[in-house]
Amino acid sequence: MKSSSLDIESITQRFGNFTALSDVSISINPGEILALLGPSGCGKTSLLRIVAGFAKQSSGTIRIDGRAVDDLQPNARNIGLVFQNYALFPHMTALENVSYGLQARKTASSLITKRALECLEIVQLPQARDRYPRQLSGGQQQRVALARAIATQPQVLLLDEPFSALDKNLRLDMQLEIKRLQKQLGITAILVTHDQEEAMTVADKVAVMNQGKLEQLDTPVNIYDRPQTLFVNQFVGNCNQVQANVVSMDSASMQLRVAGDKLLSVPWSGAHFSSGKSVTLTFRPEQLEIASSARAGFIAARRILSTPLGGNSVHQIQMGEGIHVKSIHKRSALDAHLPGDIWIGLSDTANPQVFAV
């Protein structure tokens, strides 16, 4: 299957005075999978519909392998689609469902069954060829929908929240299956999702969207570790947010006044902030260290709650009046001794973010 590039160039979509998408530009290399991630109403499904040809943008261009496809009907764009509800024909067997797109394209009858069986083999469901959708589990139906989508050898595969109807364990299995198939076939794909873990698991690139705008386009690791905006920082993963004032800075750290008059040392090598500047400090729960006695750069706090989460414990910590943060660490026998006075600080390897207020 040939890998294709996909370029989304300055796409804007307006409905009267409402702007659903505002100047969105994204380039996807051949063989990459992009996740469109964001809250409901952010514009990710609108963008997918424009790529598919189901909706028309107000301005901008969609290019596949450098060729503009804006004037082509959906069936002429050579795009495969997997919908949230699978959209399998209930009166057709799995084999007939997979064959449908090939028949619609008037593929030679001698090749249709051969190609459909190959696709069922790829999704590891050859034994289900004669079963109807009602005789298949949710995961099996999803695999048949995938087989149908790839049967026509599309240049781009579009996945519209395809795992939302599956339970958690099956969802993870299908996420890994999508990743396996995408790499095996080398197909270029877009996944629409509001599930952060799903985007991080499946995608090579993640486009975080908010209110019709592209907040950040980057690798999953950079989206998590180096968010460019406060929205991305708060939307992706768990994050503590603390208001602070800059006291001083050097080449490797920043001293912040937090929770009234406490002085917290933060590892920092980013932008310079002047003394007295009001900022928002954000950091991940796993980056917060707990000590039983005073330590340089740490501040006094109080652990007020600890709850188990698998092999970890989640600690709720009071830094000051009305100021609470979370810390996540491996479970310990000490977790039961609550409440208690502690000292907290950021680890030397932490990657906190500081945003000007």
C-alpha positions as CSV (number, residue, x, y, z in Angstrom):
1,M,0.0,0.0,0.0
2,K,1.5,3.4,-1.0
3,S,2.0,5.9,1.7
4,S,0.9,9.4,1.0
5,S,1.5,12.9,2.5
6,L,-1.5,15.0,3.7
7,D,-1.3,18.7,4.0
8,I,-4.0,20.8,5.7
9,E,-3.3,24.3,4.7
10,S,-4.9,27.3,6.5
11,I,-8.3,25.7,6.9
12,T,-11.1,28.0,8.2
13,Q,-14.7,27.1,8.5
14,R,-17.4,29.6,9.4
15,F,-21.1,29.3,10.0
16,G,-22.5,32.8,10.0
17,N,-20.8,34.6,12.8
18,F,-19.5,31.4,14.4
19,T,-16.0,30.2,13.5
20,A,-15.7,26.5,13.9
21,L,-12.1,26.3,12.6
22,S,-9.6,29.2,12.5
23,D,-6.6,29.0,10.1
24,V,-5.6,25.4,11.0
25,S,-2.4,24.1,9.2
26,I,-1.1,20.6,9.7
27,S,1.3,18.5,7.6
28,I,1.4,14.7,7.9
29,N,4.3,12.8,6.4
30,P,3.7,9.5,4.5
31,G,3.1,6.6,6.9
32,E,2.4,8.8,9.9
33,I,-0.6,8.7,12.2
34,L,-1.9,12.0,13.5
35,A,-4.2,12.3,16.5
36,L,-6.6,15.3,16.6
37,L,-7.0,15.7,20.4
38,G,-9.2,18.2,22.2
39,P,-12.4,18.7,24.2
40,S,-15.9,18.4,22.7
41,G,-16.6,21.3,20.3
42,C,-13.0,22.1,19.7
43,G,-13.3,21.5,15.9
44,K,-11.5,18.2,15.5
45,T,-14.5,16.3,13.9
46,S,-15.2,19.4,11.7
47,L,-11.7,19.2,10.4
48,L,-12.0,15.4,9.8
49,R,-15.2,16.0,7.8
50,I,-13.5,18.6,5.6
51,V,-10.6,16.2,4.9
52,A,-13.1,13.5,4.0
53,G,-15.1,15.8,1.7
54,F,-18.3,15.6,3.8
55,A,-18.1,19.4,4.6
56,K,-16.7,22.4,2.7
57,Q,-14.3,24.8,4.3
58,S,-14.7,28.6,4.0
59,S,-11.0,28.9,3.0
60,G,-7.9,26.9,2.8
61,T,-6.8,23.8,1.0
62,I,-6.5,20.0,1.5
63,R,-3.7,18.3,-0.4
64,I,-2.9,14.6,-0.7
65,D,0.5,14.0,-2.2
66,G,0.7,17.7,-3.1
67,R,-2.6,17.5,-5.1
68,A,-5.5,19.7,-4.0
69,V,-8.6,17.6,-3.5
70,D,-11.1,20.3,-2.4
71,D,-13.2,20.0,-5.5
72,L,-13.4,16.2,-5.4
73,Q,-16.4,14.3,-4.0
74,P,-15.7,12.0,-1.0
75,N,-15.7,8.8,-3.1
76,A,-13.1,10.3,-5.4
77,R,-10.5,11.2,-2.7
78,N,-9.3,7.7,-2.1
79,I,-9.8,7.9,1.6
80,G,-10.8,5.1,4.0
81,L,-13.2,5.8,6.9
82,V,-13.8,4.0,10.2
83,F,-16.8,5.5,12.1
84,Q,-17.5,5.6,15.8
85,N,-20.5,3.2,15.4
86,Y,-18.7,1.0,12.8
87,A,-21.5,1.4,10.3
88,L,-21.5,-2.3,9.2
89,F,-24.4,-3.5,7.1
90,P,-26.4,-5.8,9.4
91,H,-27.7,-7.9,6.5
92,M,-24.2,-8.7,5.2
93,T,-21.6,-11.1,6.5
94,A,-18.2,-9.9,7.5
95,L,-16.8,-10.9,4.1
96,E,-19.6,-9.1,2.3
97,N,-19.1,-6.0,4.3
98,V,-15.4,-6.0,3.5
99,S,-16.2,-6.6,-0.2
100,Y,-18.7,-3.7,-0.4
101,G,-16.2,-0.9,-1.2
102,L,-14.4,-3.0,-3.8
103,Q,-17.8,-3.8,-5.5
104,A,-18.7,-0.1,-5.4
105,R,-15.4,0.7,-7.2
106,K,-16.2,-2.0,-9.8
107,T,-13.2,-4.1,-9.0
108,A,-12.9,-7.2,-11.0
109,S,-15.1,-9.9,-9.4
110,S,-12.2,-12.4,-9.6
111,L,-10.2,-10.1,-7.2
112,I,-12.9,-9.0,-4.8
113,T,-13.1,-12.1,-2.6
114,K,-9.3,-12.6,-2.7
115,R,-8.7,-9.0,-1.5
116,A,-11.5,-9.1,1.1
117,L,-10.1,-12.4,2.6
118,E,-6.6,-10.8,2.6
119,C,-7.9,-7.9,4.7
120,L,-9.7,-10.2,7.1
121,E,-6.4,-12.0,7.5
122,I,-4.6,-8.7,8.2
123,V,-7.1,-7.9,11.1
124,Q,-6.8,-11.5,12.3
125,L,-10.5,-12.4,11.6
126,P,-10.5,-15.0,8.8
127,Q,-12.7,-17.3,10.9
128,A,-15.5,-14.6,11.0
129,R,-16.0,-14.4,7.2
130,D,-19.5,-15.9,7.2
131,R,-20.8,-14.2,10.4
132,Y,-23.2,-11.3,10.6
133,P,-22.4,-8.2,12.7
134,R,-24.9,-9.3,15.4
135,Q,-22.8,-12.5,15.8
136,L,-19.6,-10.5,16.4
137,S,-18.3,-8.8,19.6
138,G,-17.6,-5.1,19.6
139,G,-13.9,-5.6,19.0
140,Q,-14.6,-8.0,16.2
141,Q,-17.0,-5.5,14.5
142,Q,-14.3,-2.9,14.8
143,R,-11.8,-5.1,13.1
144,V,-14.3,-5.8,10.2
145,A,-14.8,-2.1,9.9
146,L,-11.0,-1.6,9.7
147,A,-10.7,-4.4,7.1
148,R,-13.4,-2.7,5.0
149,A,-11.6,0.6,5.2
150,I,-8.2,-0.7,4.1
151,A,-9.6,-3.1,1.4
152,T,-9.7,-0.3,-1.2
153,Q,-6.1,0.6,-0.5
154,P,-6.8,4.2,0.5
155,Q,-4.1,6.9,0.5
156,V,-5.3,8.2,3.8
157,L,-7.3,6.4,6.6
158,L,-9.6,8.5,8.8
159,L,-10.7,7.2,12.2
160,D,-13.5,9.0,14.0
161,E,-13.4,8.1,17.7
162,P,-13.4,4.4,16.7
163,F,-12.8,3.0,20.2
164,S,-15.4,5.0,22.3
165,A,-17.9,2.2,22.4
166,L,-15.4,-0.4,23.7
167,D,-14.6,-1.2,27.3
168,K,-11.3,-0.1,28.7
169,N,-9.3,-3.3,28.3
170,L,-10.6,-3.9,24.8
171,R,-10.0,-0.3,23.9
172,L,-6.3,-0.7,24.7
173,D,-6.1,-3.9,22.7
174,M,-7.6,-2.1,19.7
175,Q,-5.4,0.9,20.0
176,L,-2.3,-1.3,19.8
177,E,-3.9,-3.2,16.9
178,I,-4.5,0.0,15.0
179,K,-0.8,1.0,15.6
180,R,0.3,-2.4,14.4
181,L,-1.8,-2.3,11.3
182,Q,-0.8,1.2,10.5
183,K,2.9,0.4,10.7
184,Q,2.5,-2.9,8.8
185,L,0.6,-1.2,6.0
186,G,2.5,2.1,6.1
187,I,-0.7,4.0,5.7
188,T,-1.2,7.6,6.6
189,A,-3.9,8.1,9.1
190,I,-5.8,10.7,11.2
191,L,-7.4,9.6,14.5
192,V,-10.0,11.9,16.1
193,T,-10.2,11.4,19.9
194,H,-10.8,13.2,23.2
195,D,-9.0,10.4,25.1
196,Q,-5.5,11.6,25.9
197,E,-4.1,8.1,26.6
198,E,-5.4,7.0,23.3
199,A,-3.7,9.8,21.4
200,M,-0.4,9.2,23.2
201,T,-0.5,5.5,22.6
202,V,-1.4,5.5,18.9
203,A,-0.1,8.7,17.3
204,D,3.3,9.7,15.9
205,K,2.1,13.4,16.1
206,V,-0.6,14.9,18.2
207,A,-2.5,18.1,17.3
208,V,-4.1,19.6,20.4
209,M,-7.1,21.8,19.5
210,N,-9.2,24.3,21.4
211,Q,-12.1,26.4,20.3
212,G,-11.3,25.9,16.6
213,K,-7.6,26.7,16.9
214,L,-4.5,24.6,16.8
215,E,-2.8,25.0,20.2
216,Q,0.2,22.7,19.6
217,L,1.4,20.1,17.0
218,D,4.1,17.9,18.3
219,T,5.2,14.4,19.3
220,P,3.3,12.8,22.2
221,V,6.4,13.1,24.4
222,N,6.8,16.8,23.7
223,I,3.1,17.4,24.1
224,Y,3.4,15.9,27.6
225,D,6.8,17.2,28.6
226,R,7.1,20.5,26.8
227,P,3.6,22.0,26.4
228,Q,3.7,25.4,24.6
229,T,0.5,26.8,26.2
230,L,-1.2,26.7,29.5
231,F,-4.2,25.0,27.9
232,V,-2.1,22.1,26.5
233,N,-0.4,21.8,29.9
234,Q,-3.7,21.5,31.7
235,F,-5.6,19.4,29.2
236,V,-3.0,16.7,28.7
237,G,-2.3,14.5,31.7
238,N,-2.6,15.4,35.4
239,C,-1.0,18.7,36.3
240,N,-0.7,20.8,39.5
241,Q,-1.1,24.5,39.0
242,V,0.2,27.0,41.6
243,Q,0.2,30.8,41.5
244,A,3.6,32.3,42.4
245,N,5.9,35.3,42.2
246,V,9.5,35.2,40.9
247,V,12.1,36.0,43.5
248,S,15.3,35.3,41.6
249,M,16.8,33.2,38.8
250,D,20.1,31.7,37.8
251,S,21.2,29.5,34.9
252,A,19.7,26.3,36.3
253,S,16.9,27.2,38.7
254,M,14.2,29.7,39.7
255,Q,13.2,30.7,43.2
256,L,9.5,31.3,43.6
257,R,7.4,32.6,46.4
258,V,4.4,30.4,46.8
259,A,1.5,29.9,49.3
260,G,2.1,33.3,50.9
261,D,5.7,33.5,52.0
262,K,7.2,30.1,51.2
263,L,10.3,30.0,49.0
264,L,10.4,27.1,46.5
265,S,13.3,26.3,44.3
266,V,12.4,25.1,40.8
267,P,14.7,23.6,38.1
268,W,14.5,26.0,35.2
269,S,16.5,26.9,32.1
270,G,13.8,28.5,30.0
271,A,12.6,32.1,29.5
272,H,13.8,34.8,31.8
273,F,11.2,36.4,34.2
274,S,12.0,39.5,36.1
275,S,11.9,39.6,39.9
276,G,8.4,40.1,41.3
277,K,6.7,38.8,38.1
278,S,3.5,37.0,38.8
279,V,3.5,33.5,37.1
280,T,1.7,30.2,37.0
281,L,3.8,27.2,38.0
282,T,2.7,23.9,36.7
283,F,4.2,20.4,37.3
284,R,3.2,16.8,37.1
285,P,2.3,14.9,40.2
286,E,5.1,12.4,39.6
287,Q,7.6,15.3,39.7
288,L,6.8,16.3,43.2
289,E,9.0,14.8,45.9
290,I,8.1,14.2,49.6
291,A,10.6,14.4,52.4
292,S,10.1,13.7,56.1
293,S,12.5,16.5,57.1
294,A,13.8,19.8,55.9
295,R,15.7,19.9,52.6
296,A,17.2,22.7,50.6
297,G,14.8,24.2,48.2
298,F,11.8,22.4,49.7
299,I,8.9,23.9,51.6
300,A,6.9,22.8,54.6
301,A,3.5,21.3,53.8
302,R,1.0,18.8,55.1
303,R,-0.2,15.5,53.6
304,I,-3.9,15.2,54.3
305,L,-5.0,12.3,52.1
306,S,-3.5,9.2,50.5
307,T,-5.4,6.8,48.2
308,P,-4.1,3.7,46.3
309,L,-4.1,3.7,42.5
310,G,-2.8,0.4,41.3
311,G,0.8,0.1,42.4
312,N,1.0,3.8,43.2
313,S,-0.5,6.1,45.9
314,V,-2.0,9.5,45.1
315,H,-1.3,12.0,47.9
316,Q,-3.2,15.2,48.4
317,I,-1.0,17.8,50.0
318,Q,-1.8,21.2,51.5
319,M,0.8,23.8,50.6
320,G,-1.0,26.6,52.3
321,E,-4.5,28.0,53.0
322,G,-6.7,26.7,50.3
323,I,-3.8,25.6,48.1
324,H,-3.6,21.8,47.4
325,V,-1.4,19.8,45.0
326,K,-1.2,16.1,44.1
327,S,1.8,13.8,44.3
328,I,2.0,10.2,42.8
329,H,4.5,7.7,44.1
330,K,5.0,4.0,44.6
331,R,2.8,2.7,47.4
332,S,4.4,2.5,50.8
333,A,3.5,1.4,54.3
334,L,4.0,5.0,55.3
335,D,1.0,6.0,53.3
336,A,-1.3,5.0,56.1
337,H,0.2,7.5,58.6
338,L,-2.0,10.5,57.9
339,P,-2.3,13.4,58.3
340,G,1.3,14.5,58.7
341,D,3.7,17.4,58.3
342,I,6.1,16.9,55.4
343,W,8.5,18.8,53.2
344,I,7.9,19.0,49.4
345,G,9.9,20.1,46.4
346,L,10.4,19.3,42.8
347,S,12.9,16.6,41.8
348,D,16.1,17.6,40.0
349,T,14.9,15.8,36.9
350,A,11.5,17.5,36.9
351,N,10.4,19.5,33.9
352,P,8.0,22.1,35.3
353,Q,6.4,24.8,33.2
354,V,6.2,28.5,34.1
355,F,3.7,30.8,32.3
356,A,3.4,34.5,32.7
357,V,0.1,35.7,34.2
